[in-house]
């Protein structure tokens, strides 16, 4: 199976985002039929610190790289949908990081 590649076409990403997402507590996953490709969005409004945005994007990329989301011929956009660090001065704490990672990995392996 080919490795998924990152999307960079803004119009294509907008059309994927127009699709109804499957939601978890922190992550929305928008999909559309097509090649194995992905895009990530982590808005500054939801994760104020760059270090937190980058860490979340690394987790998202890892799940796509290992094909944990079961891309199988789909265009996927992963989007952060819940504000990070509401109880910790806007900082991503270990508990939230573990929750996000579990949501990405459990979405990929629902039998576990």
C-alpha positions in Angstrom: 0.0 0.0 0.0 1.3 3.5 -0.9 2.1 5.9 1.8 -0.4 8.8 2.2 0.8 12.2 1.0 0.0 15.6 2.3 -2.6 17.8 0.6 -1.8 21.4 -0.3 -4.6 22.4 -2.7 -6.8 24.9 -0.7 -9.9 24.3 -2.9 -9.7 20.6 -2.5 -9.3 20.9 1.3 -12.3 23.2 1.4 -14.4 20.6 -0.4 -13.3 17.9 2.0 -14.1 20.2 5.0 -17.6 20.6 3.6 -18.3 16.9 4.2 -19.8 15.9 7.5 -17.1 14.9 10.0 -16.8 11.9 12.3 -16.1 13.5 15.6 -14.3 12.6 18.7 -13.9 14.8 21.8 -10.9 16.8 20.3 -10.6 15.8 16.7 -13.0 16.0 13.7 -12.2 13.7 10.7 -13.5 14.8 7.3 -13.2 12.3 4.5 -13.9 12.3 0.7 -13.3 9.5 -1.8 -10.0 9.9 -3.7 -6.3 9.0 -3.3 -4.6 8.3 0.0 -3.9 11.9 1.1 -4.3 14.0 4.2 -4.3 17.5 5.5 -4.1 18.8 9.1 -5.7 21.9 10.6 -4.9 23.1 14.2 -6.3 26.6 14.5 -4.4 29.2 16.6 -7.8 30.1 18.2 -8.0 26.6 19.7 -4.3 26.0 20.6 -2.6 29.3 21.4 1.0 28.1 21.8 3.0 27.0 18.7 4.6 24.2 20.7 1.1 22.7 21.4 0.0 23.1 17.8 3.1 21.4 16.5 2.8 18.5 19.0 -0.8 17.9 18.0 0.2 18.0 14.3 3.0 15.5 15.0 0.4 13.1 16.6 -1.9 13.5 13.6 0.9 13.0 11.1 2.0 9.8 12.9 -1.4 8.3 12.7 -1.6 9.1 9.0 1.9 7.9 8.3 1.3 4.5 9.9 -2.1 4.4 8.0 -3.8 4.1 11.4 -6.9 6.0 10.1 -7.5 3.3 7.4 -7.3 5.8 4.5 -7.8 3.2 1.8 -8.4 5.5 -1.1 -9.7 8.5 0.8 -8.8 12.1 1.1 -8.8 13.0 4.8 -8.6 16.3 6.7 -8.0 16.1 10.5 -9.1 19.2 12.4 -8.8 20.1 16.0 -12.3 21.0 17.2 -12.0 21.7 20.9 -10.0 24.3 22.7 -6.8 23.0 24.3 -5.8 23.9 27.9 -9.1 25.3 29.1 -8.2 24.4 32.7 -4.4 25.0 32.4 -3.8 28.6 31.2 -4.0 27.5 27.5 -1.2 24.9 27.8 -1.5 21.4 26.4 -1.0 19.1 29.4 0.0 15.4 29.4 -3.6 14.3 30.1 -5.0 16.1 27.0 -2.1 14.9 24.9 -2.9 11.3 25.9 -6.6 11.8 25.1 -5.9 13.2 21.7 -3.5 10.3 20.9 -6.0 7.7 22.1 -8.7 9.3 20.0 -6.5 9.1 16.9 -5.4 5.6 17.5 -8.8 4.2 18.7 -10.5 5.7 15.6 -8.1 3.7 13.6 -8.5 0.5 15.5 -12.2 0.4 16.8 -11.9 -3.2 17.8 -9.3 -2.4 20.5 
